Amino acid sequence: MEKPNILLITTDQQRFDTCGDQAPSFMRTPHFNLLCREGVTFSRTYADCPVCVPARVAIMTGKYVFHHGMWGNGKTSEVMGRKDTLPAYLGQLGYQTAAIGKMHFFPQRARHGFHEMMLPEDYYRWIRKTGYPYQPMRHGLGQNEMYPAMATVPESLTLTSWIAEQCLEYILERRDPTVPFFLWCSFSKPHPPLDPPEPYYSMYRHCAIPEPVFGDWSSPDRSPIAFRRAKEALDYDLLPPEIIREARAAYYGLITQIDYNLGRILSALQDLNLLENTLIIFTSDHGEYLGDHHACSKIFFHEVSARVPFVLRMPRTWKHRCFGKEVKGLVTHADILPTLIAAAGGKIPEESDGLDLVRLARGEIEGRSHLEGAAAGSRCYTAITDGRWKYIYYPEGGVEQFFDLETDPKELRNLSDLPEFKEAKEKLKKELLRRHRDRHSPVVSQGNFVVLPVGTDAAAQHRNSAWPGFHTEYFHLDVRH
């Protein structure tokens, strides 16, 4: 059978409820919806470490965060080389490989097995050379701020449009037509700054934008100190409702801009008669609180932060193609590598933690019973879900959270201290403890989770750190969105 072309589409910081059946009815994502109708939606997909680089390393290596070891936005060259990565494996199978858009590798030109890369830095260099009198991102907002703005360049000159244009050129002009291709199209939005161009800036401003939701655990006097430290470092808890509403409208606009540009890429595949034999995956690296639980950004294992959209569209040429189907099993980024290697006719590496999602969709293999989540450093936590229940433990202060995702999908009620849920909580906690013990994890001592003291200055000093909302436009950084 002819090897399929492979198109991996990722967005940055897109929560699961912004497209498809989970989205508000007014959302315009026709091309994502098309992929859902033609493909398989994995509706319980999570980033096991909801941070940009760990999620991308999971895609590249097929490993969970506690195996690939990249816990934050650090040097990818310390955990990956140019072998044993997704593009390297596919290259060995005869694929021409290209990465276009935000990779967030460090150093940023480390190709980690790709034959070709085009990065946001190339966009900023190109637009400086055009002589165009206006430049992108001149609104003064940093890349962790929630205040909305309008793009300072027209839509055709935005980074989103440029990424789509480079993908079009690759498909139409630059690739070798005699071999199959693997193209990772990596959009850098809807990550802040929330600065869509028109018409996307105004598209949702007068819609019935959903109000933020607040858990009984997320108030300042009840939230875990690690969670409180993260949300208050950027004053997210002080944002007024009017700003959150406008930020959500801009966030939705950025998603629709991506979707409409995705339509251009799909049309190029169609016009070259490549769409029939192209496998497509669409997902995001992690979510965004967007005002929920008095927070913004990501990092923690709550639904809006860790759960992401994920759809797999099999080639129409496949005999046993699945389409228009939803799979509710637990899925994560580590599943992408084995899925694509198997689809390309290769052997899945033994060290991969992932599942072949094609076989899972066909019912040929069992899904995972549990999925872990974790983060390290001052925002440390460990978590686990079986799809129905979710348990989160924060070592600093020894705080527990326990949610029933079936009856409380927005995680509004922490059940950890309620006796009627003790048995269900202890069962999930026991499974998580077992896994940590098997890995000889420092989070466990003498058969239980460690309890770390709350720093004496943690509550008083969390707003006194350097403002990380500012972001430079004067240095060459691949993370400029």
C-alpha positions as CSV (number, residue, x, y, z in Angstrom):
1,M,0.0,0.0,0.0
2,E,1.2,3.5,-0.8
3,K,2.6,5.3,2.1
4,P,0.4,8.3,3.2
5,N,1.6,11.8,3.3
6,I,1.4,13.1,6.9
7,L,0.2,16.6,8.0
8,L,0.5,17.4,11.7
9,I,-1.2,20.6,12.6
10,T,-0.7,22.1,16.1
11,T,-1.9,25.2,17.7
12,D,-0.4,26.8,20.8
13,Q,-2.5,27.2,24.0
14,Q,-5.9,26.2,22.6
15,R,-8.2,24.7,25.1
16,F,-10.4,21.7,24.2
17,D,-13.8,23.6,24.3
18,T,-13.1,26.0,21.5
19,C,-13.8,23.9,18.4
20,G,-16.1,21.0,17.4
21,D,-19.0,19.9,19.5
22,Q,-17.4,21.3,22.7
23,A,-17.3,24.9,21.4
24,P,-19.9,27.6,21.8
25,S,-22.4,27.5,19.0
26,F,-21.2,30.8,17.5
27,M,-17.6,29.5,16.9
28,R,-16.6,29.4,13.3
29,T,-14.2,26.5,12.7
30,P,-15.5,24.9,9.5
31,H,-12.3,23.2,8.6
32,F,-11.8,21.6,12.0
33,N,-15.4,20.5,11.9
34,L,-14.7,18.9,8.5
35,L,-11.8,17.0,9.9
36,C,-14.0,15.7,12.7
37,R,-16.6,14.5,10.2
38,E,-13.9,12.8,8.1
39,G,-11.9,11.6,11.0
40,V,-11.9,10.4,14.6
41,T,-12.2,12.8,17.5
42,F,-10.3,11.8,20.6
43,S,-12.3,13.8,23.1
44,R,-10.2,12.9,26.2
45,T,-6.8,14.1,25.1
46,Y,-4.5,15.7,27.7
47,A,-1.0,17.2,27.9
48,D,0.7,15.2,30.6
49,C,2.8,18.4,31.4
50,P,0.8,21.4,30.1
51,V,3.7,23.6,29.2
52,C,4.9,24.4,25.6
53,V,8.3,22.6,25.4
54,P,7.4,19.4,27.4
55,A,4.4,18.9,25.2
56,R,6.5,19.3,22.0
57,V,9.2,17.0,23.3
58,A,6.5,14.4,24.0
59,I,5.3,14.7,20.3
60,M,8.9,14.3,19.1
61,T,9.9,11.4,21.4
62,G,6.7,9.5,22.0
63,K,7.5,9.6,25.8
64,Y,5.7,10.8,28.9
65,V,7.3,13.8,30.7
66,F,8.8,11.7,33.5
67,H,10.6,9.6,30.8
68,H,11.8,12.4,28.4
69,G,12.7,14.6,31.3
70,M,11.9,18.0,29.9
71,W,9.8,19.6,32.7
72,G,9.9,23.2,31.5
73,N,10.8,25.5,28.7
74,G,14.4,24.5,28.6
75,K,17.1,23.2,26.3
76,T,15.6,20.6,24.0
77,S,19.1,19.7,22.9
78,E,19.7,18.2,26.4
79,V,17.0,15.6,25.9
80,M,16.8,15.2,22.1
81,G,19.4,14.9,19.4
82,R,18.9,14.2,15.6
83,K,18.1,10.5,16.1
84,D,15.2,8.7,17.8
85,T,12.8,11.6,17.1
86,L,9.6,11.5,15.1
87,P,11.1,13.2,12.0
88,A,14.2,11.1,12.2
89,Y,12.2,7.9,12.2
90,L,10.0,9.1,9.3
91,G,13.1,10.1,7.4
92,Q,14.4,6.6,7.8
93,L,11.1,5.4,6.3
94,G,11.6,7.5,3.2
95,Y,9.8,10.6,4.1
96,Q,10.8,14.2,3.4
97,T,10.3,16.1,6.6
98,A,9.6,19.7,7.3
99,A,8.7,21.8,10.3
100,I,7.1,25.2,9.7
101,G,6.1,27.5,12.5
102,K,6.7,27.5,16.2
103,M,8.9,24.6,17.3
104,H,10.3,26.1,20.5
105,F,13.5,24.1,20.2
106,F,16.6,25.3,21.9
107,P,18.9,26.3,20.4
108,Q,16.1,27.3,18.0
109,R,17.9,26.1,14.9
110,A,18.4,22.6,16.3
111,R,16.6,20.5,13.7
112,H,16.2,17.4,15.8
113,G,15.9,15.2,12.7
114,F,13.9,17.5,10.4
115,H,15.2,18.0,6.9
116,E,13.9,21.6,6.7
117,M,12.7,24.1,9.3
118,M,11.1,27.6,8.9
119,L,10.6,29.4,12.2
120,P,8.9,32.6,13.5
121,E,12.3,34.2,13.4
122,D,12.3,33.8,9.7
123,Y,9.0,35.6,9.5
124,Y,10.2,38.6,11.5
125,R,13.4,38.7,9.4
126,W,11.2,38.6,6.2
127,I,8.8,41.3,7.3
128,R,11.7,43.6,8.3
129,K,13.1,43.3,4.8
130,T,9.8,44.0,3.0
131,G,10.1,47.7,3.9
132,Y,6.5,47.6,5.1
133,P,6.0,50.7,7.3
134,Y,4.1,48.8,10.0
135,Q,5.6,46.0,12.0
136,P,3.9,43.1,13.9
137,M,3.5,43.1,17.7
138,R,4.0,46.9,18.1
139,H,1.1,47.1,20.5
140,G,3.4,46.8,23.6
141,L,1.7,43.7,25.0
142,G,3.9,40.8,26.1
143,Q,3.4,37.1,25.5
144,N,1.9,36.2,28.8
145,E,-0.6,39.0,29.2
146,M,-4.4,38.7,28.8
147,Y,-5.2,42.2,27.7
148,P,-6.5,42.1,24.2
149,A,-5.3,44.2,21.3
150,M,-5.7,44.3,17.5
151,A,-2.9,43.2,15.2
152,T,-0.6,46.0,14.1
153,V,-0.4,44.5,10.6
154,P,-3.2,43.4,8.2
155,E,-4.2,39.7,8.2
156,S,-2.1,38.8,5.1
157,L,1.0,40.0,7.0
158,T,0.4,38.2,10.3
159,L,2.5,35.3,11.6
160,T,-0.5,33.0,11.3
161,S,-1.0,33.9,7.6
162,W,2.8,33.6,7.0
163,I,2.9,30.1,8.5
164,A,0.1,29.0,6.3
165,E,1.8,30.6,3.2
166,Q,5.0,28.7,3.9
167,C,3.1,25.4,4.2
168,L,1.5,26.2,0.9
169,E,4.8,26.9,-0.8
170,Y,6.2,23.7,0.7
171,I,3.3,21.6,-0.6
172,L,3.1,23.3,-4.0
173,E,6.7,24.0,-4.8
174,R,9.5,22.9,-2.4
175,R,8.8,19.3,-1.6
176,D,10.1,16.3,-3.5
177,P,7.1,14.9,-5.3
178,T,8.6,11.4,-5.7
179,V,8.5,10.7,-1.9
180,P,5.9,11.0,0.8
181,F,6.1,14.1,3.1
182,F,5.7,14.7,6.8
183,L,4.9,18.3,7.4
184,W,4.5,19.7,10.9
185,C,2.5,22.9,10.6
186,S,2.8,24.6,14.0
187,F,0.7,27.7,14.5
188,S,1.8,29.9,17.4
189,K,-1.6,31.2,18.2
190,P,-4.0,31.5,20.1
191,H,-1.2,32.0,22.6
192,P,-1.0,35.6,23.9
193,P,-0.6,38.3,22.9
194,L,-4.3,38.1,22.0
195,D,-4.0,40.3,18.9
196,P,-6.1,39.1,16.0
197,P,-6.4,41.2,12.9
198,E,-9.7,42.3,11.4
199,P,-12.1,40.8,10.7
200,Y,-11.3,38.3,13.5
201,Y,-10.8,41.0,16.1
202,S,-14.4,42.1,15.8
203,M,-15.9,38.7,14.9
204,Y,-17.0,37.6,18.4
205,R,-17.1,40.9,20.3
206,H,-20.9,41.0,20.3
207,C,-21.5,37.2,20.8
208,A,-22.7,35.5,24.0
209,I,-19.2,34.9,25.3
210,P,-19.3,32.3,28.1
211,E,-18.6,33.7,31.6
212,P,-15.6,32.4,33.5
213,V,-16.3,29.6,36.0
214,F,-14.9,29.5,39.5
215,G,-14.3,26.4,41.6
216,D,-15.0,26.3,45.3
217,W,-11.2,25.6,45.6
218,S,-9.9,28.6,43.5
219,S,-10.6,31.5,45.9
220,P,-7.4,33.1,47.3
221,D,-8.0,31.6,50.8
222,R,-8.6,28.0,49.4
223,S,-6.4,27.5,46.4
224,P,-3.1,25.6,46.7
225,I,-0.2,27.9,47.1
226,A,1.5,26.6,43.9
227,F,-1.6,27.5,41.9
228,R,-2.0,30.8,43.7
229,R,1.6,31.7,43.0
230,A,1.2,31.1,39.3
231,K,-2.0,33.0,38.8
232,E,-1.0,36.0,41.0
233,A,2.5,36.4,39.5
234,L,0.8,38.0,36.5
235,D,-2.1,39.5,38.4
236,Y,-4.5,37.3,36.5
237,D,-6.8,37.2,39.5
238,L,-7.1,41.0,39.3
239,L,-8.4,41.2,35.8
240,P,-11.9,42.7,35.7
241,P,-14.8,40.8,34.0
242,E,-14.9,43.3,31.1
243,I,-11.2,42.5,30.2
244,I,-11.7,38.8,30.4
245,R,-14.7,39.0,28.1
246,E,-12.8,41.0,25.5
247,A,-9.8,38.6,25.9
248,R,-12.1,35.6,25.2
249,A,-13.5,37.3,22.1
250,A,-10.0,38.0,20.8
251,Y,-8.9,34.4,21.7
252,Y,-11.8,33.0,19.7
253,G,-10.9,35.2,16.8
254,L,-7.4,33.9,16.7
255,I,-8.7,30.4,16.6
256,T,-11.0,31.2,13.7
257,Q,-8.1,32.9,11.8
258,I,-6.1,29.7,12.2
259,D,-9.0,27.6,11.0
260,Y,-9.6,29.8,7.9
261,N,-5.9,29.6,7.0
262,L,-6.0,25.8,7.5
263,G,-8.6,25.8,4.7
264,R,-6.0,27.2,2.4
265,I,-3.6,24.3,3.2
266,L,-6.3,21.7,2.7
267,S,-7.3,23.2,-0.6
268,A,-3.7,23.0,-1.8
269,L,-3.7,19.2,-1.0
270,Q,-7.0,18.8,-2.7
271,D,-5.9,20.7,-5.9
272,L,-2.8,18.4,-6.2
273,N,-4.9,15.3,-5.6
274,L,-2.9,14.7,-2.4
275,L,-5.8,15.0,0.1
276,E,-7.1,11.4,-0.6
277,N,-3.8,9.9,0.7
278,T,-2.9,12.3,3.5
279,L,-3.2,11.4,7.1
280,I,-4.0,14.5,9.2
281,I,-3.7,15.1,12.9
282,F,-4.9,18.4,14.5
283,T,-4.2,19.1,18.2
284,S,-2.7,21.7,20.6
285,D,0.2,21.6,23.0
286,H,-1.9,22.6,26.1
287,G,-4.9,24.7,27.0
288,E,-5.6,28.1,28.6
289,Y,-7.6,29.0,31.8
290,L,-8.8,32.2,30.1
291,G,-10.2,33.6,33.4
292,D,-11.6,30.3,34.7
293,H,-10.8,29.7,38.4
294,H,-9.4,33.3,38.7
295,A,-6.5,32.2,36.5
296,C,-5.0,32.4,33.0
297,S,-2.2,30.6,31.2
298,K,-1.7,26.8,31.8
299,I,0.7,24.5,33.7
300,F,-1.8,22.7,36.0
301,F,-3.8,19.6,35.3
302,H,-7.3,21.0,35.3
303,E,-9.4,20.4,32.3
304,V,-9.1,23.9,30.7
305,S,-5.3,23.8,31.1
306,A,-4.4,20.2,30.2
307,R,-7.2,19.0,27.9
308,V,-6.8,19.8,24.2
309,P,-8.6,19.2,20.9
310,F,-7.4,16.2,19.0
311,V,-8.7,14.8,15.7
312,L,-7.1,12.1,13.5
313,R,-8.3,12.0,9.9
314,M,-7.2,8.8,8.1
315,P,-6.5,8.8,4.3
316,R,-9.6,8.2,2.2
317,T,-7.6,5.5,0.4
318,W,-7.4,3.3,3.5
319,K,-9.6,0.2,3.3
320,H,-10.5,0.2,7.0
321,R,-10.9,3.9,7.5
322,C,-12.8,5.2,10.5
323,F,-14.6,8.5,10.2
324,G,-17.3,10.5,12.0
325,K,-16.4,8.7,15.2
326,E,-15.6,9.8,18.8
327,V,-13.2,7.9,21.0
328,K,-13.4,8.7,24.7
329,G,-10.3,6.8,25.8
330,L,-7.4,8.7,27.4
331,V,-5.0,10.1,24.8
332,T,-1.8,12.2,25.1
333,H,0.9,13.7,22.9
334,A,3.1,10.7,23.3
335,D,0.6,8.8,21.1
336,I,1.4,10.8,18.0
337,L,4.8,9.3,17.4
338,P,3.8,5.6,17.4
339,T,0.6,6.4,15.4
340,L,2.5,8.1,12.6
341,I,5.4,5.6,12.5
342,A,2.9,2.7,12.3
343,A,0.9,4.6,9.6
344,A,4.2,5.0,7.6
345,G,4.8,1.3,7.8
346,G,7.5,1.4,10.4
347,K,8.0,-0.5,13.7
348,I,7.0,1.4,16.8
349,P,10.1,1.9,19.1
350,E,9.9,-0.2,22.2
351,E,10.7,2.7,24.4
352,S,7.7,4.7,23.3
353,D,5.0,5.3,25.9
354,G,2.3,6.0,23.3
355,L,-0.5,4.1,21.7
356,D,-1.2,3.6,18.0
357,L,-4.4,5.7,17.8
358,V,-5.4,4.1,14.4
359,R,-5.6,0.7,16.1
360,L,-7.3,2.2,19.1
361,A,-10.0,3.8,16.9
362,R,-10.5,0.5,15.1
363,G,-11.0,-1.3,18.4
364,E,-7.9,-3.5,17.8
365,I,-6.2,-2.6,21.1
366,E,-7.3,-1.5,24.6
367,G,-6.9,2.1,25.7
368,R,-4.9,3.1,28.8
369,S,-6.7,2.8,32.1
370,H,-5.1,5.9,33.6
371,L,-3.2,8.9,32.5
372,E,-0.8,10.9,34.7
373,G,-0.1,14.6,34.7
374,A,2.7,16.5,36.4
375,A,4.8,19.7,36.7
376,A,8.0,20.4,38.5
377,G,9.6,23.3,40.3
378,S,7.7,25.9,42.3
379,R,4.5,24.8,40.6
380,C,5.0,21.2,41.4
381,Y,2.1,18.8,41.4
382,T,1.3,15.2,40.5
383,A,-2.0,14.1,39.1
384,I,-3.9,11.1,37.6
385,T,-7.2,10.5,35.9
386,D,-9.1,7.4,34.8
387,G,-11.5,9.5,32.7
388,R,-14.2,9.7,35.3
389,W,-12.3,10.8,38.4
390,K,-9.3,13.1,38.7
391,Y,-6.8,13.3,41.6
392,I,-4.2,16.1,42.0
393,Y,-1.7,16.4,44.8
394,Y,0.4,19.5,45.5
395,P,3.4,18.6,47.7
396,E,3.8,22.2,49.0
397,G,1.4,22.2,51.9
398,G,0.2,18.6,51.1
399,V,-3.0,19.8,49.3
400,E,-5.3,17.4,47.6
401,Q,-8.0,17.9,44.9
402,F,-10.4,15.3,43.7
403,F,-13.0,15.8,41.0
404,D,-15.9,13.8,39.4
405,L,-15.5,14.7,35.8
406,E,-18.8,13.0,34.9
407,T,-21.1,15.1,37.2
408,D,-18.8,18.1,37.4
409,P,-16.9,18.5,34.1
410,K,-15.9,22.1,34.9
411,E,-14.2,21.0,38.2
412,L,-16.2,23.4,40.4
413,R,-16.3,21.2,43.5
414,N,-13.3,19.7,45.2
415,L,-14.4,16.4,46.8
416,S,-11.2,15.5,48.5
417,D,-12.4,16.0,52.0
418,L,-15.9,14.5,51.6
419,P,-16.3,11.1,53.3
420,E,-18.7,9.8,50.7
421,F,-15.9,10.1,48.0
422,K,-13.1,8.7,50.2
423,E,-13.1,5.2,48.7
424,A,-13.0,6.5,45.1
425,K,-10.3,9.0,46.0
426,E,-8.1,6.5,47.8
427,K,-8.3,4.1,44.9
428,L,-7.0,6.7,42.4
429,K,-4.4,8.0,44.9
430,K,-3.2,4.4,45.5
431,E,-2.6,3.9,41.8
432,L,-0.7,7.2,41.5
433,L,1.5,6.3,44.6
434,R,2.3,2.9,43.1
435,R,3.5,4.5,39.9
436,H,5.7,6.9,41.8
437,R,7.2,4.1,43.9
438,D,7.9,2.1,40.8
439,R,9.9,5.0,39.4
440,H,11.6,5.7,42.7
441,S,10.1,9.2,42.6
442,P,11.3,11.8,45.2
443,V,7.6,12.8,45.5
444,V,7.0,9.7,47.6
445,S,8.6,8.8,51.0
446,Q,7.8,5.9,53.4
447,G,4.8,4.9,51.3
448,N,3.1,8.2,51.0
449,F,3.4,11.5,49.2
450,V,5.9,14.0,50.8
451,V,4.6,17.2,52.3
452,L,6.8,20.2,51.7
453,P,6.6,23.3,53.9
454,V,5.0,26.4,52.5
455,G,7.7,29.0,52.1
456,T,7.3,31.7,54.7
457,D,7.4,34.4,52.1
458,A,5.3,32.6,49.5
459,A,2.0,34.3,50.3
460,A,3.6,37.7,50.7
461,Q,6.1,37.8,47.9
462,H,4.3,36.3,45.0
463,R,3.5,39.7,43.4
464,N,7.0,41.0,43.9
465,S,8.7,38.9,41.3
466,A,9.9,40.5,38.0
467,W,6.9,41.1,35.7
468,P,7.1,38.3,33.2
469,G,4.4,39.8,31.0
470,F,6.9,42.0,29.2
471,H,8.3,40.4,26.1
472,T,11.0,41.7,23.9
473,E,10.7,42.4,20.2
474,Y,14.4,43.3,19.9
475,F,16.0,39.9,20.2
476,H,15.8,36.8,18.0
477,L,13.4,34.5,19.9
478,D,11.5,31.7,18.3
479,V,8.8,32.1,21.0
480,R,7.5,35.4,19.6
481,H,4.0,34.7,18.7
